[in-house]
Amino acid sequence: MIVVTSPGPAEGKTTVASNLSIAIAEMGRRVLLIDGDLRQPKLHKIFGAANTRGVSDVLLSEAPLETVPLSQLVIETRITGVSLLPSGTRTTNISQLLHSPRVEALMSRMRTEFDMVIIDAPPMMHLADARLLGGLSDGVILVVRAGHTMREAALIATQRLSEDGTRILGTVLNSWDPRKTPGRTYGYGYGYGYGYGYGQTADAKHPPTP
């Protein structure tokens, strides 16, 4: 079970999570892709699936997870071997929802059903969601974008995961053109606000501490 996240928005984490899922499925493994970005979900659009039921609905349901047929939990995509669990319809009190004990139960169930589970989590800088999901995973892949991600933001994200005891499997560097930025990895001119649809939350005002 792998969480894919990034320090901030617009760094390509959803694309990386999708392509990684497809690549693993092409190796003959059964893969589940979970949209853990309940605030700004995109995976259902990428795979042309409905988002009428998903993570939030499963967490709010009182039905015992072990009794729910898999076909009622996930969607088979057009990519052989790739299933999708969309974000669902709930869009409020998301932080409280992710603290539900049903999150761990859901992840445990999915571990038994698939060879690989990949979770597309929200950006880390102003939300605790990725850290919560990372704590339930086997590791996190951090996605950064050349000329966009601030070095300090990447270092802070890495530090927070390390403080949580979450294993960092590696980093994916997007959009790097060595012809344009020789000898540089990250840009410095980009400032993070609370835009891109994520909003300023209590988590944003007071970043979580372990």
C-alpha positions as CSV (number, residue, x, y, z in Angstrom):
1,M,0.0,0.0,0.0
2,I,1.6,3.2,-1.3
3,V,0.6,6.8,-0.8
4,V,1.5,9.3,-3.5
5,T,1.5,12.9,-2.4
6,S,3.4,16.2,-3.0
7,P,4.4,19.2,-0.9
8,G,1.9,21.5,-2.7
9,P,-0.7,21.6,-5.5
10,A,-0.1,21.3,-9.2
11,E,3.0,19.1,-8.9
12,G,1.7,16.0,-10.8
13,K,0.9,13.6,-8.0
14,T,-2.4,12.4,-9.6
15,T,-0.7,11.7,-12.9
16,V,2.1,9.8,-11.2
17,A,-0.4,7.7,-9.2
18,S,-2.4,6.9,-12.3
19,N,0.6,6.0,-14.4
20,L,2.1,3.9,-11.7
21,S,-1.1,2.0,-11.3
22,I,-1.3,1.2,-15.0
23,A,2.4,0.2,-15.1
24,I,2.0,-2.2,-12.2
25,A,-1.2,-3.7,-13.8
26,E,0.7,-4.3,-17.0
27,M,3.0,-6.5,-15.0
28,G,0.0,-8.8,-14.3
29,R,-0.9,-7.6,-10.8
30,R,-4.3,-6.5,-9.5
31,V,-4.2,-2.8,-8.5
32,L,-6.6,-0.6,-6.7
33,L,-6.3,3.1,-7.1
34,I,-7.9,5.1,-4.3
35,D,-8.7,8.8,-4.6
36,G,-7.8,10.0,-1.1
37,D,-8.0,13.6,-2.1
38,L,-11.5,14.1,-0.9
39,R,-11.4,17.9,-1.4
40,Q,-10.2,18.0,-5.0
41,P,-10.8,14.5,-6.5
42,K,-9.7,13.9,-10.0
43,L,-9.3,10.2,-10.6
44,H,-12.9,9.6,-11.5
45,K,-12.5,12.1,-14.3
46,I,-9.3,10.7,-15.5
47,F,-10.7,7.1,-15.8
48,G,-14.2,8.2,-16.9
49,A,-16.0,6.8,-13.9
50,A,-18.9,8.0,-11.8
51,N,-18.2,9.5,-8.4
52,T,-21.6,8.8,-6.9
53,R,-20.2,6.4,-4.3
54,G,-16.7,6.2,-3.0
55,V,-14.4,6.6,0.0
56,S,-16.5,9.1,1.9
57,D,-19.7,7.1,1.5
58,V,-18.0,3.9,2.6
59,L,-16.7,5.6,5.7
60,L,-20.1,7.0,6.6
61,S,-21.9,3.8,6.1
62,E,-22.6,1.5,9.1
63,A,-22.5,-1.7,7.1
64,P,-19.7,-4.0,8.2
65,L,-17.0,-3.7,5.6
66,E,-16.2,-7.4,5.6
67,T,-19.8,-8.2,4.5
68,V,-20.0,-5.7,1.6
69,P,-19.3,-7.3,-1.8
70,L,-16.2,-5.9,-3.5
71,S,-18.2,-5.0,-6.5
72,Q,-20.1,-2.5,-4.3
73,L,-16.9,-0.9,-3.1
74,V,-14.8,-0.5,-6.2
75,I,-15.2,0.2,-9.9
76,E,-13.5,-1.8,-12.7
77,T,-11.8,0.7,-15.1
78,R,-11.2,0.2,-18.8
79,I,-7.6,-0.6,-17.9
80,T,-7.2,-4.4,-17.3
81,G,-6.1,-5.0,-13.8
82,V,-6.8,-1.5,-12.5
83,S,-9.8,-0.9,-10.1
84,L,-10.8,2.5,-8.7
85,L,-12.3,3.6,-5.4
86,P,-13.4,7.2,-6.1
87,S,-13.5,9.9,-3.4
88,G,-17.2,9.8,-2.9
89,T,-19.9,12.4,-2.4
90,R,-19.1,13.8,1.0
91,T,-17.2,17.1,0.9
92,T,-17.5,18.5,4.4
93,N,-15.8,17.5,7.7
94,I,-13.2,15.6,5.8
95,S,-10.6,15.7,8.5
96,Q,-13.0,14.2,11.0
97,L,-14.0,11.6,8.4
98,L,-10.4,10.5,7.9
99,H,-10.0,10.0,11.6
100,S,-12.8,7.4,11.6
101,P,-11.7,3.9,12.7
102,R,-13.4,2.7,9.5
103,V,-10.4,4.1,7.5
104,E,-8.1,1.5,8.9
105,A,-10.8,-1.2,8.4
106,L,-11.2,-0.1,4.8
107,M,-7.5,-0.2,4.1
108,S,-7.1,-3.6,5.7
109,R,-9.9,-5.0,3.5
110,M,-8.4,-3.6,0.4
111,R,-5.0,-5.2,1.3
112,T,-6.6,-8.6,1.2
113,E,-8.3,-8.0,-2.2
114,F,-5.5,-6.6,-4.3
115,D,-1.8,-7.1,-5.0
116,M,-1.1,-3.4,-4.8
117,V,-3.1,-0.4,-3.4
118,I,-2.1,3.1,-4.5
119,I,-3.6,6.1,-2.7
120,D,-3.6,9.6,-4.4
121,A,-3.4,11.8,-1.3
122,P,-3.8,15.6,-1.1
123,P,-0.7,17.9,-0.9
124,M,1.0,18.0,2.4
125,M,1.8,21.6,3.3
126,H,-1.5,22.8,4.7
127,L,-3.4,19.5,5.2
128,A,-3.0,16.5,7.5
129,D,-4.7,14.1,5.2
130,A,-1.6,12.7,3.5
131,R,0.1,12.2,6.9
132,L,-2.9,10.3,8.2
133,L,-3.0,8.0,5.1
134,G,0.7,7.6,5.1
135,G,0.6,6.2,8.6
136,L,-1.6,3.4,7.3
137,S,0.6,2.6,4.3
138,D,3.8,0.8,3.6
139,G,5.4,4.0,2.4
140,V,5.0,7.3,0.6
141,I,6.2,8.5,-2.8
142,L,6.8,12.3,-2.8
143,V,6.2,14.1,-6.1
144,V,8.0,17.4,-6.8
145,R,8.0,19.5,-9.9
146,A,11.1,21.2,-11.3
147,G,10.9,25.0,-11.4
148,H,7.7,24.9,-9.3
149,T,8.3,23.1,-5.9
150,M,10.2,25.2,-3.4
151,R,13.2,23.4,-2.0
152,E,12.1,24.4,1.5
153,A,8.6,22.9,1.0
154,A,10.1,19.6,-0.2
155,L,12.4,19.5,2.9
156,I,9.5,20.2,5.3
157,A,7.3,17.5,3.7
158,T,10.1,15.0,4.0
159,Q,10.8,16.0,7.6
160,R,7.1,15.7,8.6
161,L,6.9,12.2,7.2
162,S,10.1,11.2,9.0
163,E,8.7,12.6,12.3
164,D,5.6,10.5,11.8
165,G,7.8,7.4,11.3
166,T,6.4,7.0,7.7
167,R,8.7,5.3,5.3
168,I,9.6,7.5,2.3
169,L,10.1,5.2,-0.7
170,G,11.4,7.8,-3.0
171,T,10.8,11.0,-4.9
172,V,9.5,11.6,-8.5
173,L,10.8,14.7,-10.2
174,N,8.4,16.1,-12.8
175,S,8.9,18.5,-15.6
176,W,12.7,18.6,-15.3
177,D,14.4,19.8,-18.5
178,P,18.2,19.7,-18.0
179,R,18.6,22.0,-21.0
180,K,16.8,24.8,-19.2
181,T,17.8,24.2,-15.6
182,P,21.3,22.7,-15.6
183,G,22.5,21.8,-12.1
184,R,19.2,22.8,-10.4
185,T,16.4,20.7,-9.0
186,Y,13.8,23.0,-7.5
187,G,12.7,26.5,-8.2
188,Y,12.5,29.2,-5.6
189,G,10.0,31.7,-7.0
190,Y,6.8,29.9,-6.2
191,G,4.8,30.8,-3.0
192,Y,2.2,28.6,-1.5
193,G,-1.2,30.1,-0.5
194,Y,-4.4,28.5,0.3
195,G,-5.8,28.4,-3.2
196,Y,-6.3,25.7,-5.7
197,G,-9.6,24.7,-4.1
198,Y,-8.2,23.3,-0.9
199,G,-9.2,26.3,1.3
200,Q,-7.8,27.4,4.6
201,T,-8.7,24.8,7.3
202,A,-7.9,24.3,10.9
203,D,-5.1,22.0,9.7
204,A,-3.7,24.8,7.6
205,K,-3.6,27.3,10.4
206,H,-2.1,24.9,12.8
207,P,0.0,22.3,11.0
208,P,-0.1,18.9,12.9
209,T,2.7,17.9,15.1
210,P,3.4,14.3,16.1
